[in-house]
Amino acid sequence: MYDSNLATWFFTFIATDFCYYWFHRMAHEVNIMWAGHVIHHSSEYYNLSTALRHSVFQELCSWIFYMPMAFMIPPPMFAFHKQLNLFTQFWIHTETIPRLGWLEYIINTPSAHRVHHGRNPYCIDKNYAGALIIWDRMFGTYQDELVYPQVVDSKDKEEKVAYGITHPINTFNPLVIQTHHLRHVLTTAFSVKGIANKFKAVFFGPGWHEGTARLGDPEEIPKIEQSSPPVKYDPIIPFTMNLYCVIQTAATAGIADYVLLRLSSLPGVFLKLAAVWIFFAYYSLGSIMDRKPYFRELELFRLFAGVVLCNYVSSHSDLYQISRFIPWSLNILYLVSILFLIWTYISQKSK
């Protein structure tokens, strides 16, 4: 199997997609694994950006499903096909492309994947495929998108997909989004009585509770009324605050990139402080997007801490392998940001 011939490449493509199907299915059917996958589904919007919405925890268990391939496939070939499999799933995150006729029987299409991302009762636990939809058809998890006239014979039977999870989390805070279901799993496991129920709380389906089957009761899934579709979570904030969050997020991402590229050479204490500050930054910016009443105090604290950190790094620029221009530029950004937040507060009070 180690020859780089056409048959081996074809086998690797099929095997990678087959393993992905079973990983993806278990990520929906095992509660602790769902905690590492729910992030991809919690968005109430369905577009190409949804494809990039991933959990920091998912890779902790996904590798298990690909392990059998290690006995047959050279690592470089597997690495290529793993990325190819992921790439084939990018373009299907769109509402723009309609059903694709006979291709719906072979490949995973935008229509099939729209169903997978739906929270309508008919969409739950369906269409796990990566590149090929044949696995869902083989293992009984396929579901057509209920669209007229391609699938249903009357407009009354058409059911538009509502995206997101059955119980929306209503937040744009990335730290909350990444951890909310993991907290739920652990809280449930500690609160239920009996070893068997604690095991089920972790390893049965997300919909399980005492008295239900492994995957929960389908009748408990909230219905979607076509006449009054769900209202998306969308707290209104001024354009200037939206722009502020974009700029601050970009600056924080740049700092994170700097730290990640120098993990082996930066002092350990600095790495810990930088990690705490980066996580705190994303939490604070999330509080702005959620219009939390305390967002201004939280953000001012972060900015003052950023000024202190930048001054320290600037005075030890040789140790931290960085031009003084970068911390001083951030210093200016943070000082201007402090003035901006004070101005927004005064403007709000004067109204």
C-alpha positions in Angstrom: 0.0 0.0 0.0 3.0 2.3 0.3 3.5 2.9 -3.5 2.4 6.3 -4.7 0.3 4.9 -7.5 -3.2 5.9 -8.6 -4.9 3.0 -6.8 -3.2 4.0 -3.5 -4.3 7.6 -4.0 -7.9 6.5 -4.7 -7.9 4.2 -1.7 -6.6 6.9 0.6 -9.3 9.4 -0.7 -12.1 6.9 0.0 -10.6 5.7 3.3 -10.1 9.3 4.6 -13.7 10.2 3.7 -15.1 7.0 5.3 -13.2 7.7 8.5 -14.4 11.3 8.5 -18.0 10.1 8.2 -17.7 8.0 11.4 -15.8 10.7 13.3 -18.4 13.3 12.3 -21.3 11.0 13.2 -19.9 10.3 16.6 -19.2 14.0 17.1 -23.0 14.4 17.0 -23.9 11.2 18.9 -21.5 11.3 21.8 -22.1 14.2 24.2 -18.4 14.9 25.1 -17.5 14.9 21.4 -20.4 17.2 20.6 -18.8 19.6 23.1 -15.9 19.8 20.7 -18.0 20.1 17.5 -21.0 22.2 18.5 -19.0 25.4 17.8 -19.2 24.6 14.1 -23.0 24.4 14.4 -23.9 27.2 16.8 -23.9 30.0 14.2 -27.4 31.0 13.1 -25.9 32.1 9.7 -24.9 29.7 6.9 -22.1 31.0 4.6 -18.5 30.3 3.8 -17.4 31.8 7.1 -19.2 29.0 8.9 -16.8 26.5 7.4 -14.0 28.2 9.3 -15.8 28.1 12.6 -14.0 25.3 14.5 -13.4 24.1 18.1 -10.0 24.1 19.9 -11.1 20.7 21.4 -12.1 18.8 18.3 -8.7 17.4 17.3 -8.3 15.9 20.8 -10.5 13.0 19.7 -10.8 13.1 15.9 -7.4 11.4 15.3 -8.7 8.2 16.9 -10.9 7.5 13.9 -8.0 7.8 11.4 -5.6 5.6 13.3 -6.4 2.4 11.3 -5.1 4.1 8.2 -1.6 4.4 9.8 -1.2 0.6 9.1 -1.7 1.1 5.4 -1.0 4.7 4.3 2.2 6.7 4.4 1.8 9.8 6.6 2.5 12.4 3.8 -0.2 10.9 1.6 -2.7 10.9 4.5 -1.8 14.5 5.4 -2.6 15.5 1.8 -5.9 13.7 1.7 -6.9 14.9 5.1 -6.5 18.5 4.0 -8.2 17.7 0.6 -11.1 16.3 2.5 -11.4 19.4 4.6 -11.1 21.6 1.5 -14.0 19.8 -0.3 -16.2 20.8 2.6 -15.5 24.5 2.3 -17.6 25.4 -0.7 -20.7 23.6 0.5 -21.4 26.1 3.3 -23.6 28.4 1.2 -27.3 29.1 0.6 -26.6 30.4 -2.9 -26.2 27.0 -4.8 -29.4 25.1 -5.3 -29.8 21.3 -5.5 -27.4 19.7 -8.1 -29.5 17.0 -9.7 -27.9 13.6 -10.0 -24.8 14.8 -8.1 -26.9 14.7 -4.9 -26.6 10.9 -5.1 -22.8 10.9 -5.1 -21.1 14.0 -3.5 -21.9 16.1 -0.5 -23.6 19.2 -1.9 -24.6 22.6 -0.4 -28.2 21.3 -0.3 -27.3 18.2 1.6 -25.1 20.1 4.0 -27.7 22.8 4.6 -29.8 20.0 6.1 -26.9 18.9 8.3 -26.7 22.5 9.7 -30.4 22.8 10.3 -32.2 22.7 13.7 -35.5 21.6 12.2 -36.5 18.3 13.6 -36.1 16.6 10.2 -32.5 17.9 10.0 -31.2 16.5 13.3 -28.5 13.9 13.0 -28.5 13.8 9.2 -26.0 14.1 6.4 -22.6 13.6 8.1 -20.7 13.2 4.8 -17.4 14.9 4.1 -16.8 14.6 0.3 -19.1 11.7 -0.7 -22.8 11.5 0.4 -22.8 7.8 -0.4 -21.9 7.0 3.3 -25.1 8.6 4.5 -27.1 6.7 2.0 -25.4 3.5 2.9 -25.8 3.9 6.7 -29.3 5.4 6.8 -28.5 9.0 7.8 -29.4 10.7 4.5 -32.1 13.4 4.4 -33.1 15.5 1.4 -33.7 19.2 1.8 -37.4 19.7 1.7 -37.7 22.1 -1.2 -40.4 22.5 -3.8 -40.7 21.2 -6.5 -37.5 19.1 -6.6 -38.2 17.0 -3.4 -41.8 17.8 -2.2 -44.8 18.0 -4.5 -46.5 21.1 -3.0 -45.4 24.5 -1.6 -47.1 23.7 1.7 -44.7 20.7 2.3 -41.6 22.8 1.8 -39.7 23.5 4.9 -36.9 26.1 4.9 -33.9 25.2 7.0 -33.3 27.2 10.2 -29.6 27.2 11.1 -27.9 26.8 14.4 -28.5 24.5 17.4 -31.8 23.5 19.0 -31.2 25.7 22.0 -29.3 28.9 20.8 -26.6 30.2 23.0 -27.2 33.9 22.1 -23.7 35.2 22.4 -20.8 36.3 20.2 -18.2 35.8 22.9 -15.7 33.3 21.5 -14.6 31.9 24.9 -18.3 31.2 25.8 -18.9 29.7 22.4 -15.9 27.4 22.7 -16.7 26.1 26.2 -20.5 26.4 26.8 -21.4 22.8 26.0 -18.3 21.3 27.8 -19.5 23.1 30.9 -23.0 21.7 30.3 -21.7 18.1 30.0 -19.6 18.3 33.1 -22.4 20.0 35.1 -24.9 17.3 34.0 -22.4 14.5 34.8 -21.9 15.8 38.3 -25.6 16.5 39.0 -27.2 13.2 37.9 -27.3 10.3 40.3 -25.6 6.9 39.8 -22.5 5.9 37.9 -24.5 4.6 35.0 -26.2 8.0 34.5 -23.0 9.9 34.9 -21.5 7.7 32.1 -24.5 8.3 29.9 -24.4 12.1 30.5 -20.9 12.0 29.0 -21.0 9.3 26.3 -24.7 9.2 25.2 -26.2 11.8 22.8 -26.6 15.5 23.5 -30.3 15.0 23.8 -30.2 12.2 26.4 -31.6 12.5 29.9 -32.9 10.0 32.3 -35.8 8.0 30.8 -34.9 8.5 27.1 -33.0 6.4 24.5 -29.3 6.9 23.8 -29.8 9.9 21.4 -32.7 11.4 23.4 -36.4 11.8 22.4 -37.0 13.3 18.9 -40.3 14.7 20.1 -38.4 17.0 22.4 -36.7 18.8 19.5 -38.2 22.3 19.2 -40.4 22.7 16.1 -39.7 25.4 13.6 -42.8 27.3 12.5 -42.5 28.3 8.9 -44.9 31.2 9.4 -42.7 32.7 12.1 -39.1 31.5 11.7 -36.7 32.0 14.6 -35.3 35.5 15.2 -31.5 35.5 15.0 -29.5 36.8 17.9 -28.4 40.2 16.8 -27.8 42.9 19.5 -27.5 46.2 17.8 -24.3 48.2 18.4 -23.2 51.4 16.7 -21.1 51.1 13.5 -18.2 52.8 15.3 -18.2 50.0 18.0 -18.3 47.4 15.3 -15.3 49.0 13.6 -13.5 49.2 17.0 -14.0 45.5 17.5 -12.6 44.7 14.1 -9.5 46.7 14.7 -8.9 45.4 18.2 -9.5 41.8 17.0 -7.0 42.2 14.2 -4.4 43.7 16.7 -5.0 40.8 19.1 -4.6 38.2 16.4 -1.3 39.8 15.4 -0.1 39.6 19.0 -1.2 35.9 19.2 0.7 35.3 15.9 3.9 36.9 17.3 3.7 34.7 20.4 3.0 31.5 18.5 6.0 32.0 16.2 8.3 32.5 19.2 7.1 29.8 21.6 10.5 28.2 21.9 12.4 31.4 22.6 10.2 33.6 24.7 10.4 33.5 28.5 7.9 31.2 30.1 6.4 33.8 32.4 5.8 36.1 29.5 4.1 33.4 27.5 1.7 32.7 30.4 0.9 36.4 30.8 0.5 36.9 27.1 -1.9 33.9 26.8 -4.0 35.2 29.7 -4.1 38.7 28.1 -5.1 37.3 24.7 -7.9 35.2 26.1 -9.1 38.1 28.2 -9.0 40.4 25.1 -11.3 38.1 23.2 -13.6 37.8 26.1 -13.8 41.5 26.5 -14.4 42.2 22.8 -17.1 39.5 23.0 -18.8 41.4 25.8 -18.9 44.5 23.5 -20.6 42.5 20.7 -23.1 41.1 23.3 -23.8 44.6 24.7 -23.0 43.5 28.2 -23.6 46.3 30.7 -20.0 46.0 32.0 -18.2 45.9 28.7 -16.7 49.4 29.0 -15.1 48.8 32.4 -13.8 45.4 31.2 -12.3 46.9 28.0 -10.7 49.8 29.8 -9.0 47.4 32.2 -7.7 45.4 29.3 -6.4 48.5 27.5 -4.6 49.9 30.6 -3.1 46.4 31.1 -2.1 46.4 27.4 -0.3 49.8 27.8 1.7 48.4 30.8 2.6 45.3 28.9 3.7 47.2 25.8 5.9 49.5 27.8 7.5 46.5 29.5 8.1 44.8 26.2 9.5 47.9 24.6 12.0 48.4 27.4 13.2 44.8 27.0 12.9 44.7 23.1 16.2 42.6 22.8 14.9 39.9 25.1 11.6 39.6 23.3 13.1 39.8 19.8 10.9 42.6 18.6 11.3 46.1 17.1 10.3 48.8 19.5 8.1 50.1 16.7 5.5 47.3 17.3 4.9 47.9 21.1 4.9 51.6 20.6 2.3 51.3 17.8 0.1 49.2 20.0 0.6 51.7 22.8 -0.7 54.5 20.6 -3.6 52.2 19.6 -4.6 51.4 23.2 -4.3 55.1 24.3 -6.5 56.2 21.5 -8.9 53.4 22.3 -9.1 54.5 25.9 -10.0 58.1 24.8 -12.5 56.6 22.4 -14.3 54.6 25.1 -14.3 57.6 27.4 -15.8 59.7 24.6 -18.6 57.1 23.9 -19.4 57.1 27.6 -19.7 60.9 27.8 -21.7 61.0 24.6 -24.1 58.4 25.9 -24.6 60.2 29.2 -25.2 63.5 27.5 -28.1 62.2 25.5 
